């Protein structure tokens, strides 16, 4: 098919524009247009390419979705070997390096390029006339693997260089890595999908890049920073490393924004210190910093030893991973009663910090690693992130270990454990009684919409619980001025006011009291409904699941929570204590179902009402025992048709269902018209 010249030109323009915006976004971190405009350009190019497939070129920005899986990666010979770096583990070793450099160069005045040592994997990119033609891993430094299809899916790697002053052949080197945020999000997705989670961003980057199916790589949040060049033909580069990096940037290649040039060893040590302090807040993982003699002529004088340059060194951070023994798995109870397994570890130094605990997330995570007490485990720490158990060294497992199972009783209070939120979260049902949940429960109990105890703020509740002065809400009522006066920042007057507020709160309503108990899934409205339905607390205490489900708007989940709560002896004890200290409320008048005019009737509201809102009408109807549903069917008993009621009214007429006007409804509800 002939492609009109104008269409060809338009595709080229779009490619240039998209490349330009990629450059602004990824390299300069300074986008020029909103995302929506970028998306529009991208879609326009996609549409052109769909209509004229011959327009598709490998360097088109649309060609990043991955390709058919490979059987194996091909081999790539590096024309210029990819070297490694010597390591320094202390300031002294960096000083030694500086001394060697100065001696060979016969000058004490050396400038260094200082760069974060990115924790990913080294990649070589080959550009021919500005087009990315090959990407390879480092391999053994001489022979690497061809990962072109995978690297093409990384958005921050330009498929075509920007400008026109790049060498005809340019090999760029850098690190492919996974930003911390992307790593956390990806692991979260993997965990939810029940798939493999990665121990750290480096493993995640390596695992993602070494996929034979590049379509998988395309879904992983990889990025790349360039830190040097290899083969260069048909063009000149600047004579300083730092200037080369700037030049790479101008061609659309991403360079880490935290690179710097420093003077002498003192400048190097200062840089190491500054980066160490920023390490945990950097958006990418690093395992140290790299110092490179900046002038290329000095680099040439220094040359190489075996497989590392004499002109560069990596100053490494203390290890972020360590081996240790899993001594026990404890179960912690959080504020909302959620149970989390925690690994107790033989103390081990990880990244300069002694680690004795690590989070294990949940039972699934433990099962996936087949973690057992007594195992030798790899502990990992990234920045200030909570330490994690990354994996188990199964070959070092002692005999007679046992698999671990989350408890069925709360380790803090022995109450039953319930599974919630899709079965992933285990929760203690102890509520008020469980010490771990006590503070939150008491705060809730005292809150405005519950018992409304004025002057009893969150801070004070925490103080009281920490001082062991209260264990449950009932204890609040045995506080006295003397005890309160001993607390920090508590004047006598405020103590008296608080005691008065406590006294006032004793006279309450059943609904408030039920809400104050903090029963899971029982909010203010449900508490009111329950109060109305049962009238007396004792009736509710003895209600079973079936009876509860007869209450309007109470489904199996709420019914289960209510029954479980009242089945816990501790909760019953606390309720009794509260009654004993004088909490009281009037019984609510209960209308038996038989007495209710709309008991068990299915009612549909349609059209617009003028005197009541939909939800008011619904609530009123429910009070009369009706079940209010959304659509008219043979089962419907009554349709309330407001103004301009349409198809539902017609359907009701067809089915011969009783129809009521708004006025008739108001009369039924005994509301004056
Ligand atoms: S320069 C001849 N610069 O560290 C110099 N390497 O042990 C070669 N790395 O395989 C490397 N960040 O994967 C250099 N800013 C940086 C780096 C860096 C990370 C990695 C790279 C290399 C290894 C060297």
Boltz pocket constraint, residues with backbone or C-beta under 6 A from the ligand:
constraints:
  - pocket:
      binder: B
      contacts: [[A, 83], [A, 84], [A, 85], [A, 115], [A, 116], [A, 117], [A, 118], [A, 119], [A, 120], [A, 121], [A, 122], [A, 138], [A, 174], [A, 175], [A, 227], [A, 228], [A, 290], [A, 309], [A, 312], [A, 314]]
      max_distance: 6.0
